[in-house]
Amino acid sequence: MKRPLVIFFVVVAAAALLVAGYLGGRHRATTAPASAHSSTNAPDTAGKVLYWYDPMVPEQHFDKPGLSPMGMEMVPRYADANAAGEVVRIDPATVQNLGVRTASVERRVLSTALRVPGTVAWNPREAVTISARVDAVISKLRVRAPYTQVTAGEPLAELLAPQWSSALAEYDALQGAQSADAKALRGAARERLQVLGLTSADIRTARHGAGAAVTLHAPQAGVVSTLEVREGQRVSAGQTLMTLNGLTTVWVEAALPQALAGAVHAGTPATVSVDALPGQEFHGSVETLLPDIDSTARTQRARIVLTNPNGRLSPGMFVTVQLQPADGEAVPVVPDEALIATGQQTRVIVAETDGHFRPLAVRTGRSAGGYTEILDGMRGGEKVVVSGQFLIDSEASLSGALQRMGDGQAVPAPATSAANHAMLSHPMPTGDKR
């Protein structure tokens, strides 16, 4: 009888041990995710669980732990997590595995040198229109093709005009007059010739007679940019014969991006270089900013007046313009890669001590040389994350830190925030542990 009793007690003890082991394993499996999660989002003291959620679908809340409808193990959200304010804590091992890099916010004078494309154009202030003052016939053209270069005083065309012939004959008839009245009439005849468009040189060189011709001369040196008549053509009073453009100076129209146009103003120094003339630079300054904006390229044109020695700059050339606006004052700047633009605001991730990170909304200004100035939100000396900040930003969005930033407006979490949260909540191993 004693031996069966011993066997019975042994079986009961073994069954009790199995039940205890099973219950302990379930308890550890249930509390493990909570412990891993609380190390990153909850404070050191465990708080009350508000709800349970699937890291892949954080907007769905559940009253108890277990598997989500997607089959994922749910994790808790603690009430004490809201007490952490805007700070997100990430395990140092995870920070190292993600390759998070930081940079200090410096105060410096942001480089304002701008390099923009430009185009050489005629200077309209040096343009002269040659026109017919009376009805005439082009008897001879001395300039027969556009873009012919002429010198000052060079003959351009010969015109036959009845009005000129009669006025010249009247002027010549009074040439030997001695009386005061005759001299007055001669002066009136000369004024009439001037009104008809004849200069003193034209009057001296005109051929008189029934077929009197008047030669038109170039009033200045330049290029005949347009030629609108042909030899033998009949022209009427006021008709344009040709346009003469000077090349002493030219305009350069530089295309400024709209975001940078505010740094340029009248008097800003400019240096122009041309690929066709290597090693040569032309110096000038901005005369004015044209008020119209190119809606396609979103650029504003700056007009630069340049002297053109020997006519080396030709209208239509493409040039590179370097503008040097006046240096401003030192401002806080951050590397361009530290900025996170959401479309609603721009923010950075500020790195604090002991693995704590804080999202901070900032207002940005100009960018140059890989840096962007901060107009509002930072003073300088802070450390910002320049690599891996998007994962931290996603975790901040998931934990509600972004909703508690300055403006108090909710910022939608990126699509990858849930997956990033799971990665940050469960750090990757740094090595094999045996």
ZINORCOR-V582299 format. One record per backbone hydrogen bond with DSSP energy under -1.0 kcal/mol. CO is the residue of the C=O (numbers start at 1). NH is the residue of the N-H. If there is no record, write none. Layout:
co: {CO & CO}
nh: {NH & NH}
This chain:
co: {1 & 2 & 3 & 4 & 5 & 6 & 7 & 8 & 9 & 10 & 11 & 12 & 13 & 14 & 15 & 16 & 17 & 18 & 19 & 20 & 21 & 22 & 23 & 24 & 25 & 26 & 27 & 28 & 31 & 32 & 33 & 34 & 37 & 37 & 40 & 48 & 51 & 52 & 53 & 54 & 57 & 62 & 66 & 68 & 72 & 75 & 77 & 77 & 79 & 81 & 82 & 84 & 88 & 91 & 92 & 93 & 94 & 95 & 101 & 101 & 103 & 105 & 106 & 108 & 114 & 116 & 117 & 118 & 119 & 120 & 121 & 123 & 124 & 126 & 128 & 130 & 130 & 132 & 136 & 137 & 137 & 138 & 140 & 148 & 150 & 151 & 154 & 156 & 156 & 157 & 158 & 158 & 159 & 160 & 161 & 162 & 163 & 164 & 165 & 166 & 167 & 168 & 169 & 170 & 172 & 174 & 179 & 180 & 181 & 182 & 183 & 184 & 185 & 186 & 187 & 188 & 189 & 190 & 191 & 192 & 193 & 194 & 199 & 200 & 201 & 202 & 209 & 213 & 214 & 216 & 216 & 218 & 222 & 223 & 223 & 224 & 226 & 230 & 233 & 235 & 236 & 239 & 241 & 242 & 243 & 243 & 244 & 245 & 248 & 250 & 251 & 252 & 253 & 254 & 256 & 257 & 257 & 260 & 261 & 265 & 268 & 269 & 270 & 271 & 272 & 273 & 274 & 277 & 282 & 284 & 285 & 286 & 288 & 294 & 298 & 299 & 300 & 301 & 302 & 303 & 303 & 304 & 306 & 308 & 309 & 314 & 317 & 319 & 320 & 321 & 322 & 323 & 331 & 332 & 333 & 334 & 335 & 336 & 340 & 345 & 346 & 347 & 348 & 349 & 350 & 353 & 355 & 356 & 357 & 358 & 360 & 363 & 363 & 366 & 368 & 370 & 371 & 372 & 373 & 376 & 382 & 383 & 384 & 388 & 389 & 390 & 391 & 392 & 393 & 394 & 395 & 396 & 401 & 402 & 405 & 414 & 416 & 417 & 418 & 419 & 420 & 421 & 422}
nh: {5 & 6 & 7 & 8 & 9 & 10 & 11 & 12 & 13 & 14 & 15 & 16 & 17 & 18 & 19 & 20 & 21 & 22 & 23 & 24 & 25 & 26 & 27 & 28 & 29 & 30 & 31 & 32 & 35 & 36 & 37 & 38 & 40 & 41 & 89 & 79 & 77 & 62 & 75 & 57 & 60 & 52 & 74 & 71 & 68 & 53 & 50 & 51 & 82 & 84 & 85 & 87 & 357 & 95 & 96 & 97 & 98 & 100 & 386 & 387 & 384 & 381 & 333 & 331 & 323 & 321 & 255 & 319 & 253 & 316 & 251 & 126 & 127 & 246 & 244 & 241 & 242 & 238 & 235 & 139 & 160 & 232 & 158 & 224 & 222 & 154 & 218 & 142 & 143 & 216 & 139 & 140 & 214 & 137 & 165 & 166 & 167 & 168 & 169 & 170 & 171 & 172 & 173 & 174 & 175 & 177 & 183 & 184 & 185 & 186 & 187 & 188 & 189 & 190 & 191 & 192 & 193 & 194 & 195 & 196 & 198 & 197 & 203 & 204 & 205 & 206 & 212 & 207 & 159 & 156 & 157 & 153 & 150 & 225 & 245 & 147 & 243 & 233 & 138 & 136 & 239 & 132 & 228 & 130 & 225 & 226 & 128 & 223 & 308 & 306 & 121 & 304 & 119 & 302 & 300 & 260 & 261 & 263 & 264 & 268 & 286 & 324 & 284 & 322 & 282 & 320 & 277 & 280 & 272 & 270 & 305 & 267 & 303 & 298 & 258 & 294 & 256 & 290 & 254 & 287 & 288 & 252 & 250 & 311 & 312 & 317 & 120 & 118 & 273 & 116 & 271 & 114 & 108 & 374 & 106 & 372 & 338 & 339 & 347 & 342 & 362 & 340 & 360 & 385 & 358 & 356 & 90 & 352 & 88 & 350 & 348 & 375 & 376 & 373 & 371 & 336 & 368 & 334 & 365 & 363 & 105 & 351 & 103 & 392 & 393 & 394 & 395 & 396 & 397 & 398 & 399 & 401 & 404 & 405 & 408 & 417 & 420 & 421 & 422 & 423 & 424 & 425 & 426}
